[in-house]
């Protein structure tokens, strides 16, 4: 794993992208996470290339540019992961 890898995300080179699957116990948790992701992408001005979801999961793909996955995409990935952690109750 390189220093630039975002923890919990899978990075691919061709096409350049980051991918992660988030799992939840209930649909309400999934929905709340999607709302938090929407707020993050509005704040950063960058959106994932693809979000697909079911009742208790969300798959997120963040595409990189011609030069690969850059810092903006990595920051989006970190913020989305933080949005998932924000919904976890102890």
C-alpha positions, -999 to +999 in steps of 0.1 A: +000+000+000+014+034-010+014+066+012-013+080-012-037+051-008-069+061+011-076+036+039-105+013+032-106+021-005-095+000-034-075+019-060-073+008-096-050+022-123-070+016-155-092+034-155-080+054-125-106+051-098-112+045-061-139+021-050-155+012-017-186-007-005-203+006+027-227-018+046-255-007+069-279-025+093-311-008+081-323+012+052-327+043+073-289+042+079-283+038+042-305+067+034-289+089+061-254+081+047-265+090+012-278+124+025-244+130+042-226+121+009-247+146-009-237+173+015-200+164+012-201+165-026-219+199-026-193+213-001-163+200-021-178+206-056-168+171-068-190+141-070-184+103-073-186+089-108-210+063-096-231+055-065-252+024-065-271+012-035-295-014-021-314-016+012-283-021+033-253-012+012-238+016-009-211+012-036-191+043-044-167+047-074-147+079-076-130+084-110-096+099-114-085+120-144-060+114-171-032+118-146-047+093-122-065+097-089-056+131-076-057+148-042-093+161-048-106+126-054-087+113-023-101+141-002-136+131-014-129+095-005-117+105+030-148+127+036-172+100+024-156+075+047-159+100+076-196+105+066-201+067+070-183+067+104-205+097+115-236+075+113-222+047+134-237+046+169-220+029+198 
